Amino acid sequence: MSLDTPTFTSFPPGFIWGSATAAAQIEGAAHEGGKEDSVWDAFARVPNAIINGDTPEVAVDHYHRFAGDVAIMKELGLDSYRFSTSWSRIKPGDREFNRTGLDFYSRLVDDLLEAGILPWLTLYHWDLPQAVEELGGWANRDTAFRFRDYAEGVYAVLGDRVGHWTTFNEPFCSALLGYGAGVHAPGRREPLAAIQAVHHHHLAHGLTVNRLRELGAQNLGVTYNLTNAIPADAADPVDLDAARRLDGMMNRIFLDPVLRGAYPADVADDLAAVGIQLSEIVHDGDLEIISAPIDFLGINHYHDDVVSGHPLEAGAIDPHLVENGRPLSSPFVGSEFLTFPSRGLPRTAMDWEVHPDGLRHLLVRLGHEYPNLPPLYMTENGAAYDDVVSPDGAVHDPERAAFILAHVTAVAEAIAEGADVRGYFVWSLLDNFEWAWGYDKRFGIVRVDYDTQERTIKDSGRAFAAVFAGRPAE
Ligand code: GBH
């Protein structure tokens, strides 16, 4: 089917329109109000870890400018704002909770509610307290229990006003890019630690879902970055096996424990082949905790992955294996030989291919593959492109606007084919600290001038807002 410019009439009543950010990418105030180092503050001090030597120290100063940022959300007409709380601002180590840190989020939530915007809270978007990393980080099982304690403290203060709770954003990145590939904080390249980290994120998720449920939370979920693993040559068994492996390490190693209560057997075999026994990491009873029912699944999707088991032709650059100009050791533990040939589609400034139909396909396919799939929310989708700032100050970003509208259309198509998708959050509200890429890549629908911190709604922000402007009030 095809749809013209999408409007709210293509979506079910009550569909949530929002935008997303993450604490370490926007807040700044990295050492104010009792906040201590996160792994990203520490990682930024490692020479060449982050492009241009950028750091999250100031970011877009949201910590001081949150009221103005809420006003921008209101101007855009957003239903909801997805943000994360910073563990290192709230409970930096094994000490007491930091009241000042909790107060910041409390004021943010009050402002959002006052503006009629639903707060959608993520407890963890990659910024582990450095003090917890020094105790072993996510490779240490104790971190899961520390996380539950932190989560409980946040819920105690915000549970009366925040209705939607996400435990983790993209544990793939935190575990496998952080502890396997080493391109994200804490920058470790230890395959065993990476798989331990995967499991301990799962355990922390399950412990937290169970605890917050006991305390009365009603909308609990988790967000994964999911992909379509597409064999470069669907007739080649080597490429088919590569696609199976990629699907295993990016999708099923996250979905299956939570939605089916088991790790995928083929992934366990691949790991055993490189000497990593899941059975030694997973304790009795863990999977029961991990598979506690959730109320929604958040999906972040930016691009498909065409994958091969063959080496690339000489001279070809594999964007998956280079980040910030550095060779990347693979995050795909046990499957490090995977390569990612191009199928020649247009690409964003991240070098990620543009293929909106992949999103439709992903959303529809998940419902077929997981019979007990909870309702879905697109918790991130968006694109990095260069903006054109005109002399009158207007910010033109036609490619980003087209990207967003095409992907919103793909969501509508998926819904028409039966996918139970209930919301779409664009990444990101603001230009921000793009992790290892520093301030070099802009994802915002609102431009931030990094010299003055001035905000300007881009054309893409107006185009996005036009999709749902005029929807009936709930
Ligand atoms: C999201 O992650 C983040 O949640 C957000 O904070 C970030 O700003 C935004 O996207 C834009 O980057 O094959 O090893 O190269 C990004 C999702 C998923 C992108 C995995 C890179 C390929 C991993 N990422 N993907 S690899």
Boltz pocket constraint, residues with backbone or C-beta under 6 A from the ligand:
constraints:
  - pocket:
      binder: B
      contacts: [[A, 22], [A, 25], [A, 169], [A, 170], [A, 173], [A, 181], [A, 225], [A, 300], [A, 302], [A, 319], [A, 320], [A, 321], [A, 331], [A, 380], [A, 427], [A, 433], [A, 434], [A, 443]]
      max_distance: 6.0
